[in-house]
Amino acid sequence: MKKILTTLFALMLFSQIAYADDSMLDMDMDFIDNPFKNQKPVSEEQFDKTVQQLSTPRKGLIQKFKEFLGRNEPENDPALKNYKSDDLNNEMGLKMDDVYNKRPNIILAGPIMDSFGRIIPDGHYQVEFQNKDNVKSLNFIQGATTYGTIRVHDTTDSWEGNSIIYARVVYPSEEVAKIIFSNLDECVEGYAKIVQPES
């Protein structure tokens, strides 16, 4: 049985080689010697038109139907397709330095007094962590203006944070606000006195 299979395999192999040799003799040798003999020059407009036709993908019936069904998706909105983002938020996402320097937002429900006696009014603030000369503090910023600074100390209470960098405000009593801040390296908390409305 092995001899028969080997013989059949050899016959098939040699018949293909013989066919290949015969087909080589039928080729147009004049075309091989001078392939560009009957070529017509192409203008630049024709070249650009051909490149444009080949670069735009053809849409079949199924592709058109998928686009019709997904026409209300946000990624198909033409206003978003033309949106060009800055270098920090390109398609690669944020760099690690940008994540580290990101300032989280908090909302103060009422005015508080910072560590230097200044009143920080209620509102939305970005919280920036600073560590200068081993004195840790949190700055409350709106735009380019710093409204106040609270001195903080290290803590291990992460408040079960659901993000890498966050800041939160809790009111343990009617007179004290507790602010916690955490980033990749630090987890700190500080206290501020709530400014009571005058009656």
N, C-alpha and C positions, 0 to 999 in steps of 0.2 A: 504494500500500500504506500509506503514511504517513497519507493522508487517511482511509482506512477505520479504521485504528487510533485516530486522533484522534477520529473520529466515535463509535466504540464507547465510548471512554473518557468522552467528554462525556455520552453517553446514560446510562452507568452512574452517573456523578457526579450528574447532575440527577435521576435516578430515586431515588437515596438521599436527596437533599435534599427532594424532594416527599414521600417516605414519612415522613421525620422531621417535616415540617410536619403531616401527617395524624395522626401518632401523638400530637402535642402536644395536639390538639383532643380526644382521647379520655381525657385525664387527669381525675382527680377533683379539680375545683377546690375543692370544699368541704374536702378533706383538706389542700390547699395553704394555704388561708386559715386553718384552725384545726387543726393537726396533733395537738394534745394534748387534743382535746375528749373522747375516750372513754378516756383513760388512767386506770388505777387506780393509786393510790399504792402504793409498795413499802416494806415494813417494813425496819428495819435488819438483822434476822436474815436475811431473804430476800436482801438485798443482799450480806451477808457470805458466805452460802452460795453464791451465784452466783459471787462473786469467787474463792472457794476452789476451786470446780469448774473454773473457767477457768484458774486459775493452776497446778493440778496437771496435768502433761501426760498424755495418754492413751497407754497402752502397747498397741501392736498385737502380733500374734503374733510377728513377726520381732524386735521389740524385747525381748519376753519371752524368746525363744530365745537372743538375744545375752547377756542378763543371766544366763540359766541357764548358758551356756558360760563366762562370765567371773566366776562366783560366787566363785572361789577367788583372784581377783586382789587384790593389796593395796589398790588404790584402792576396792574394793567392800566392804572390811571396815568394819562399822558402828562399831567402836571408833575407827578412824582418821577416819571422816567427822565424828565429833563432837569431834575434837581441835581445840582453839583454841590457836594459837601466840601468842607474845608479839609485840610490835611490831617487833623486830629481824628475826624470821624469818617474816614474813607472806608472802603469795603474791607479793609483789614481790621477795623475796629479800633478801640483805644489802645495806646501803648501803655506799658506798665507804669511809666512815670506819670502819665496823665491820670490813670486810675488812682495812684497814690496821692496826687495833688488835688484830687476832686474834693470839693467842699459840699457836704450834705446840707440839706435844708431842714429847718425846724420852724415851728409856729409858736410864738409866745402868746398865750391867751390874755395875759395882762402885763403891765409894766413891771420890770424888776430892777434892782439896784446892783450894779456890777461891783467888783472888788475894790474899785477906787472911788466909789460914791457917786458915780454917774448913773442916771436913770436910762435904761434901755426901754423904749416904748414897745407896746405890743405890736405884733406883725410877723411877717415872714423874714427869716434871716438865713444867710449862709454861715456855717460854722467853720472856722479855720483853726487848726491846732498849731500852736507854737511852742517850741522848747528852746528858750534862750538862757544860757548860763544855768542850766538845770532847774529853771523855773518854768513850769508848764502852765499854759493858759489857753483859753478858748476865746477867739475874737468873734463878735457878732457883726456881720457885714451885710450891707445892702448896696449893691452896685460897687462903687469905689469908696464908699464911706464906712468906716468902722464906728459902730455906735457904742460899743462897750467891750470890756474884757473881764473874764472870770478866771481866777486862778483855780487850778484843778490838781488832783492827786491821782496816783495810779489806783486801779481797782481791778478785781478779777470778775466782777459781775458783768457778764456780757448781755444780759437781758434777753437772751435767746435771739440775738440779732439775725435777721434773715438776709443780710447783705454784708459785704466785706467792710465797707466804710459807711457809717451811719452816725446820726446824732438824734437824741430824744430828750424830751422834757417831761418830768413827772412832778406832780405837786403832792408831796407827802403830807403837807399840812397847809393851812390857809396862809401861813406866813413865809413858807420856804418853797423854792423851786429847785429841783435837782436836775442837772443837765449831765448826760453821759455822752461820751464821744468815743468812737472806736475806729481805728484804721488798721493797716496791715501789721503795724508794730506796737501800737499803743492802745490801751483801754483805760480811759480816765473819766473821773466824775468830779463835779464841782457843785457848790451850793450858792444860791443867790436869794436875797431877801425880796419878797414880793412887796411892791409899793401899794399900800392901801389907799383907796380913793378917800379924798377928804370929804367929810360930811358937814 
